[in-house]
Amino acid sequence: MRITEIGIVKNNFETENNPHEIKKHESRIIIKDEFLEGLDLIEEYEFIDIVFDFDRSASYEMTATTLRGNVKGLFATRKPDRPSSIAVTTVKLLERDENLLRVIGLDALNNTPVLDIKPVDFSMVEDKMDKIRLDELKNNPRREIVNDILRNDLETLMIKTAALHGHYCPGVALGVMAGTKAMRLMRETGDGMEDLLAITETNNCFSDGVQFVTGCSFGNNALIFKDLGKTAFTLTKRDGKGIRITVRADAKEYMHQAHPLFTESFQKVVKGQDHSKDELLKFKKHGRDRAFATLGLDFDKLFKIENVEVSVPAYAPSHENIICRKCGESTMSTRTAGDLCLLCSGEKHAELNGAGIVK
């Protein structure tokens, strides 16, 4: 087998277990002088394939656990430890300067040998990209969200969360930041099957960021609400060992200094209940600006992190339904008074609203 080293990778990553983090940063590829002519007109291509050597790969097994926590056959993953150390990654070519290529999207470490460079061939998939993406999402609906978490792409996560929340605000930004940090620390993906639980201590905007990023929601029984009125949440596994992240008491002042205009709008619209068109427009604009500005603030000045052990409830039970004798509607058997639903019986029932859990 004839394999020739044609160049070398230069970047700031000597060791890194998360290829998504490396891909976010620029790498330089330096081609040896004897292969310089082979780069002629390479700048015509926006995307190129870089073939390189996993020169620091270790022993391999034929099954592997991916960063998303899935166990697959080795050839169905991009794990670096393989029978052959040859790797290929598609990158964006930013610039060529003689024998130097500036690229982004490469997941190779510093001083990795480069074996070949080719223009990307999209011919087989160009007209099928939408279907490929939909098929991937059918198999794993959180695939893109997990990739955003692995890349620590807070901005994209907040944009997606706002589709659920309805608007941008600093509270959503804090929830996205806290949820992403916890997921990255625990290396979790969140499939909504109750093996990963989020315990939120508030029912405000913060909790929507937590729900979206972690995948723990009321509907999949993986979100637990403790009506404590604290902007905090805990992410835990079934063993009860988790991470609690709390917004610091002085975080509001820190955020105000970074973007003061939102505070005045908040006082008028939320505190003063001024829902006039002009004030609502200002509130949404200032909320958006402050939310995105918050993402760039120092995490440690906003939050406190601690390792905790919590009591984890059993998996959610499945209850039979009964038909209410009066209204004829199907009702969970644990929410009835005899053969009547709670509404028809006139008995009090718990309600979660802006004031918390009330009866």
PyMOL commands that set and color helices and strands:
alter all, ss='L'
color gray80, all
select helices_A, chain A and resi 19-23+33-39+42-44+74-76+126-139+143-150+154-165+170-186+205-214+251-258+261-271+277-295+299-302+333-335+342-345
alter helices_A, ss='H'
color red, helices_A
select strands_A, chain A and resi 7-10+26-31+47-53+63-65+71-73+86-97+100-104+113-119+196-200+223-225+232-237+241-247+303-309+321-323+330-332+336-337+340-341+351-353+356-358
alter strands_A, ss='S'
color yellow, strands_A
deselect
rebuild
show_as cartoon
